[in-house]
Amino acid sequence: MKIRTKRTPYSVVAATPRAEHKKPLRPSLLLATVVRLVTQFDLWKARFTHTGSLPKDLGPALVLMNHSSFIDLPIAFRLLYPRRFGIVCTSDGLVGKRWLMRWLGCISTQKFVSDVSLIGDIRHTIKEKKSSVLMYPEASYSFDGTATPLPRRLGILLKKLDVPVVMIKTEGAFTYDPLYNGLRKRRVPVSAHIEVLLTAEQIRERSVQELDDILDEAFTFDHFAWQRDNGIEVAEPFRAEGLERILYRCPHCGVEGQMVGECTTLTCTACGKVYAMDKLGQLAAADGEPAFAHVPDWYAWQRAEVRREIEAGTYRLDTPVEIGMLVDFKAVHMVGSGRLVHDGEGFTLIGCDGQLSYRQVPKANYGLYADYYWYEIGDVICIGDKDALYYCFPPKGVPVAKARLAAEELYKLSRRRPARAATAD
């Protein structure tokens, strides 16, 4: 899938009026029917099955779903249809087709950016348009098959809405089409379970902390462990390709950016250590015991190493980037090149011959919108605020996963000290 891009001078983009905020429309049942029909083949290929059901008299609800791959949306249309439901989605999903996506029920927001209008839009869809709202609270696809951080005090939103909360939890969706593996699908069965997680009465009776704890438990999973424990085999010969995007640091020599995933192996070109990924998604070393057999364990070790660097004051990402900007829904404007720096003070983006200068402190965002092969352009780190998003495309091999881990850890640490607001010049 691609996105509309346009080469535009930064000065023109900076002067472009920002898109006017519009209240969500009532989701079109006709469009929902079309989407449901055209995505049936994808679910058939994935041998999709599901369990659970919703009460027939269930009114508008907030639907929460874990986020593993693009097949999540076809699953939602299969399980929720013919209920009308809006979809909280990132603003880039509306580029070039805003009118169509709004009729489908899309509620656009900036990922990992404080958006006070989002709560109002969700309430408007539920209360005024009498439609449910589908939300992926993780906001981004899982990198390592485990849950990404949820926004804190999500329980406040549940209390404000005062409607039932429905949970859709998938299994196999990550294994079927993991983000790191270059958008190539595997022959893996996908399933989902749907249930009412919380009634309106239960939400009223519980504290915000209790609600957050329930949500944390609901979004606790490990897809690599699920694959191993259920004997789900991935026989495709490319199953380790792109794995270096997740596992960017060698646990044997400590060098970063020298891991290479090819076919079924992951090799460190610095020290020569070779790992093989078996059909159950586990790693074995070609010589001796592996440092990590389980991908999420390796990823968690990298997180700990990033945190150690942050605490020691040595963490720093400094890379040239190509810059795309999103200020409206007409296109992602490619404004030129620049340099992105990430350290203990947050992000600094300088570019476009000095015209662009943007800074973002750690406390501004609890997570980072980082992605692989974003709309077939390249790996991306996205920062920004309500006025503009900056899509930064570094050279091949720069570990965007490390930037995401660092942003999450810096946010945790920043909550202990005052922080300045993000600024843009």
N, C-alpha and C positions, 0 to 999 in steps of 0.2 A: 504494500500500500504506500502511496506517495502523497505528498502535500504540495500545495501550490507555493512556489518560491518566486521571488522577484528581486533582481539586482536594483537597489535603490540607494542613493547617497544618504549618509547619515543625517545630514542637515535637513533633507526632505522628510525623513521619517520622524525626526525630532519635532518637526513643525506640523506633523499630521494630527488632526483631531482624534482623540481617543474614541473608541467605539462607545456609543451610548448604551447604557445599561437598560435592558428591557425585561419586564416581568415574564416568567415562563408562560407558555401557552398550554392549553389542555392537550395532552398527548393524543395524536390521531390514531384511532383504532384501525383505520385503513392502512396507514403506513406500518403500524405494528404487525398487521397481517402479512404484508408484503415481506417485511424483514424476517418474520417467522418462517415463511415459505422458502425464501431464497437461502436461508441458513440451514435448512434441514439436511442437505447433503453433507455439510461439514459435521453435523452431529452423527449422521449415519456412518461416515468414515471413522469417527472416533468411537463407534459402538456404544453410544451414550445410553446410560440407564439412570434412573433416579428413584429415590425413596422419599417417603413423607408426603404430606399434603397440608393444605390450609383449609380452615373452616370456610364454608361457602358464604357465610354471613360476615366474614371479616371485611371491615371497611378499609379505607385508605390506611396504609401502614408505611413505616420506614423499613426498607429491605436492605440488609447488609450482606455483602458477599465478599469472600476472599478473592484476591486478584492474582491469577497465575499466568494467563495467556489470553489471546484474543478470543478464544472459544468461550470465554466467560459470558460474553454478551449473547451469543446464540442460546446458551444454556438458560439465561435469564428469560429470554422471550419464550422458550419452550415451557418453563415452569410457571411463569406468571400470566401468560396469555389465557383468557382475554381481558384480564384486569388491565386497566389503564395505569401506566406508571411513567413518571419522569425519570431521567437519568442524570445524576451529577457527573459531569465529564470535564476534562481539561479543555481550556479554551482553544487549543490548537486543533481539536477535533471538529471545530466549526468553520475552519478556514475554507473559504470558497464555497461553502454550502450552508451558511448560517440559517437561512430561511427554512431549508429542508430539515436540518437537525432540530430546530426549535419546534417544528410541527411534530417531530418524532417525540418531543418531550424533553430534549436535552437542556440541562441547567448548567451553563458554563461557569467555570471558576478557574483561578490560577492555582496550579498545584503548589502546595507548601507555602502559599502566600496568604497572609491574614486577609480574609474577605468577609467583611461584616454583612454584605448583602446576601451571602449564600444562605444563611439561616432564614432570612426573610423570604428568599425565593423558594426554599423547601417548604416553609409554612404556607406560602401562597399556593403552591401546587397541591398540598394536602388539604388545606382548609377551604380554599376558594375554588380550586379546580377539581376537588373530590377525587384526586388520583394519588396513588402510592408514589414513593420515590425510592429508586434504586441507588445505592451509594456503595462505593468501594472505599472503606475508611482507610485502607493502607495507602491509597492514592497512587502507588506505583506497583508494577509487577515485582514479584519476589525475585531476587537475584540467586539466592542459594537454596530456594525451596522451603524456607522458613518464613514466618510472618515478619513483615516490615513494621516499624513502630507506628502505633496508632496515635492520633492526636490526643493529648491529655484532656481529661475532664469532658470526654465525649458524652458522659452521663448528663451533663447540663443540657445538651441538645435534646436528649431523649425526654427530659422533663419539660422542656419548652414545647415540644411537639405534642406530647400527651396522646400518643397513638401506639398501637402495638408495634413491636419490632420483630421482623421476620429475618431468619438467618438462612442463607444458602451457602452451603459448604461443599466445595468440589474436591474430588480425589482423582488423580490421574491427569488433570489439566496441565499441571506444570511438567510432568513427565512426557506428556504428549507433544508439547511445544514450548520447551524452556527458552527463555529469552536469549541466553548466551549462545545457543546452538544455530544461529543464523536463520531463524524463521523456517526451519525444516521440520516438518511434522514426523512423528514416529508412530509405529503401529502399536498403540497403547490404548486400552479401554478407558473411557472417561465416565465418571459417575458424579452424582450430586445428591445431597439430602436437603430437603426444605422443611422448615418447622417454624412455629411461633416461638421465638426465643424469650420474649417478655410481653406480657399483656400490659395494657395501659394501667390497670390496677396495680400490678406488680411494680411498675415504674414509679408510681406515686408513693408506694410503701417503702421503697429503698432509697438509701442515700446516694449521692453522686459517686462517692468512692465505691460503694457496693456495685453500682451499675458498671463503673469502669472495670472492676474486678471480673464481673461476669463477661464483659466484652473481651477482656484480655484472655480469659479462659477459652472463649469461643474461637478466638483467632490465634490459638496455639496449635501449631502443626509442624511437621517435618516431612516434606514430600519424598526426600531421598530415603528416609527411614521407612515410609509407607511402601515405597517400591521394593526395598530389600525385604521387609517383613512379610509382604504379600506375594513375593516371588514373581514380580512383574518384570519380565525380561524386555530389554531394549536391544534388539539384535542389529540395528542399523550400524554400519561400519563408520559412521561419522559422529558417533555419540560423544566423543571427547573434543571435537572441534569447537573452538571458541571458549573452552573451559578456562583458558588463561585470562579471560575477561573477569571471571570470578576469583580464581586462584592465581593472583598476580605476583605473589611473593613466595620464593622457595623457602621451605622450612629447614632446609639442610644448609644452604650457604647464605641465606638471608637476602639475596639479591632480588630486586624488583624489576619487572618489565622484561624478564628474560625467559618466562615460561611460554611454551608453544604447544598448543593442542592440535594434534593431527590424527585423524582417523579415530583410533581407540586409545591413544597414548597422550600423556602430558609430560613434556620434557623441559628441564631447566637447561638452557644452552650455556649457562655460566659454569655450572658444576657437573653437568652431564647426568644428573639424577633423572630416572625415567619411571613414570607411573603408568599403569594400564588400568583403564576403567572397564570393569566387567559388565555383563549384561544386566546385573542388578544395581548398577550405579555406584558400586564400591570401588575403591582404589587400592591397587596392590603395587608395591615397588618391585622393579625388575631385579634388584639386588638387595636382599635383606628386608627388614621390617619397615613398613611405611611409617612416616611421621604421623600421617593421618589417613585412615581408610575411608572416612566419612566426610563428604564435601562440606556440610555445615560446620563440622569441627574445625576444619582448615580455615573456613571463612571466619569463624569465631576467634580463632587464634590471630588472624590478621587484624580483627577489630581490637583485640587486646594490645597488639603491637602498635597500632595507630594511636590508641589512647596513651600508651607509654611515651610515644614521640611527642604528643601534645603536652603531656605533663612535664616532659623534659625540655619543652620549648624548641624542639628540633623539627617538628612537622612542617612541611612546606611543599606545596605544589606550585610550580612556576612553568607555564607552558604557553607557546604560541597557539592561537585559536583563530578559526574563521567564525564570524559573528552573524547570527540571524536575529532579527528583532520582530516581536509580535506586539503590535499596538492597536490593531483592528482585526477584522475577520476576513480581509481581502487576500492577504498573503503573508508568508514569513519573509520579511525583507532582509536580504543578504546585504549587509552594509559595509563589509570589508573585514580586514584582519585586525588582530590586537593581541593582547597578552593577558592571561588570566592567572592571578596569584591567589592561593588559598593558604592561610596560616592561622595562627592562634587569634588573630584579629578579625578573621572572617575572609570574605571574598573581595578582591579588587580587580576590576576589569577596566583596562585602558585600551583604546583602539581608535580606528578611523582617523589616523594622523593627529591624535591628541584631542579630537572633538568629543569623544566619548569617554566619560569617567564615571564609573559606578562602584559604590562600595556597599557591602552588606555585612552587618555584624552577625556573629554566631547566634545570638538570641532571636534574630528576626525569623528564623525558620527551624522547626523541630526536625525536618528532614530535607533531603535534596532530591530534586527531579533529575536523576541521571538515567540514561537509557543506552541500550546497544542498538546500533544500526537504525537510528531513529528515522522513520519514514524513508528508509533506504538511502539516507544521506551519510550517516556515520554515527559513531559513539558520541554522546552529547552530555554536557553538563549545563543545566538550565538554572539561572538565577534571575531575580527580578522582584518587582513589586506590583502594585495594582495598576500602575501607569504603563509598564512595559516589561516584557520578558526578554531575556537575553539568552539565546541558544548558542553555546560555545562548543565548537567542534575542534578538539585537539588532534594532533597527529596520531596515526595508528600506533598503538602500543601504550599510550598514556592510560593508566588504570583509573577509569571513572568510578569504579567500585570503591577505590580507596578514598576518593573525594566524598562519596556518599557516606562511607563509614565515619570519616573525619567530621563531616557536617553534623551527623547524629551525635557523636561524642562531644563535639564542641558545644552543641546546644545543651546537653546535659550539664556540662561544666559551667556554662554561662548563666544558668539559672541560679548559681550561687553568688553571682556578682552583678553589679549594674552594667548596662550596655547602652551604647549610643544607637540611635535609629539608623536604618539604611538611608543612604543619600545618593542622589544622582545629579550630575551636572550636565 
